[in-house]
């Protein structure tokens, strides 16, 4: 796990809050989607030198911090085996409840393989509802078939 990336992510969150920026605004400045931008700023993606330079200028980071943004991360580095943050836990719960269903439905449609988290896109939007607004998440990942050899 890269503690420098985690520490830098906390610093970026503090600057984002101080400057009252949104991930949509930051993403527009960096030239990427908000989901990817947030993941990269929090240390789960590596930025190109060009994107890291833009981020450094936006957040007032030094050259060493810009280099940290370019490092390949140790992905999926949550601090505990089962997440304790209620929002993150709900995603864990979704996988626990629906994971086998998603696997069955995807493999029925595509065959034996996986949905890529590398060639991946995600959208998030607020969906107004009279009972309380809803969170709508759309995920799209390239299907990768298992090869026989």
N, C-alpha and C positions, 0 to 999 in steps of 0.2 A: 504494500500500500504506500502511496506517495503522500507523505505528510505535507510536503511543500504545496502540492496541488490543493489539498484540503484547506490548508491555511490561506492560500490565495483565494480560494472560493469564498471563504468567510469575509476576507477583506473586500472582495468585489461586491458581495451582498451589502456590506456596510456602506460602500460608496454609492451603490444603486439606491439605497434607502435615503442617504443624505441628499443626493441630487434629484430625488423623486423621479427616477427613470422607471419605465416599464420594460419588460423583456421584449415586447414588440418594438419599442423605440430602439433598444440596444441592438436587436436583430437587424433592423433597417440600417443602422450605422455600420454594422459589421458585414452586411450582405448575405445573411443566412436566415433560415427559418427560426422563429422564436424557440421552438423545442430544442433544436440542435444548439442554438446559441446559449440557452440556459444550461444545458448539459455540459457544454464546453467550458463555460465560466465556472461551473461547480466542479470541474476536474474530471468529468467522465468522457471527454473527447479531446483529441489533440487538434490544435489550430495550425493552419498553415502560417508561414512567416508573415505573409501579408495580413492575414486576419489578426494574428497576434499583435502586429504593429498598430492596427486600427484599435484593438481593444486597449493596448497600452496607452495610446493617445486619449481615448475616451475616459479611461479610469485613472489616468495619471500614474501608470505603473512604470517601474524602471526596467532596464534591459534584462536583468536577471529574471524578473517576474514575467516578462514577455517570453523568455526562453522556457519557463515553467509551463506556460500555456501551450507550448509546442510539444512538450513531452508526451510520449505515449502513456496513457493512464493504466492503472490497475482498476479495471472496470468492475462494477457491481460491488463496491466496497462499503456496504452498509456495516455499521458497527456491531450488530448482533445477528445471530442466525435468523431469528424471527423478529422482524421490525417491531418496535414498540410505539413509534409515532402513529397515532390513529389513522391519519390519511394514508400513509405508506402501508400500514397494516392492511387496509381495505384492499389494496392491490394484491397483497399476499393472499388475502382471503379469497379474492376473485380467482386466483390461480388454484388455490386449494379446492374451491367448489366447482369451478368451470374448466380447469385445466385439462382434465381427461375428455370433457365434451369438446373443447376447442381442438384438441389433438385428433379426436375421432372425426369431426366434421371436416377439418382441413385435409386429413389424409384420405377421407372418402372422396373429396373433390379433386385433390392433386396427386395422391399416391403417397408412398413412403418417403417422408422428408420432413423438413422444418421450414418455419418462417424466419427469414433472416432478421437479425437485430443489427446487422451491419449495413445492408442495403435496405434502409428502413426510413419511413416518414410517419409523422404523427401530427394530428391537429387537435386542438382543444378549443371548445367554444362554450359560451353560456347559452343555455336553452331556457327561455322564459317558460314558466309553468305556474298555473294558478295555485298549486299546492306548495310552491317554493321552487326557485330556479334549479335547474338540473345541470350537471356537468356532462357534456358530450365529448367523447374522445374517439377519434378515428385513427386506426393504425393500419399501415400498409407496409408489408415486408416482402421482399422477393422470396419466392418459393425455391428451396434448394433440395433437390432429390438426393437421397442416399445412393451412392454408386455401388454397384456390385463389381468385385474384382477377384 
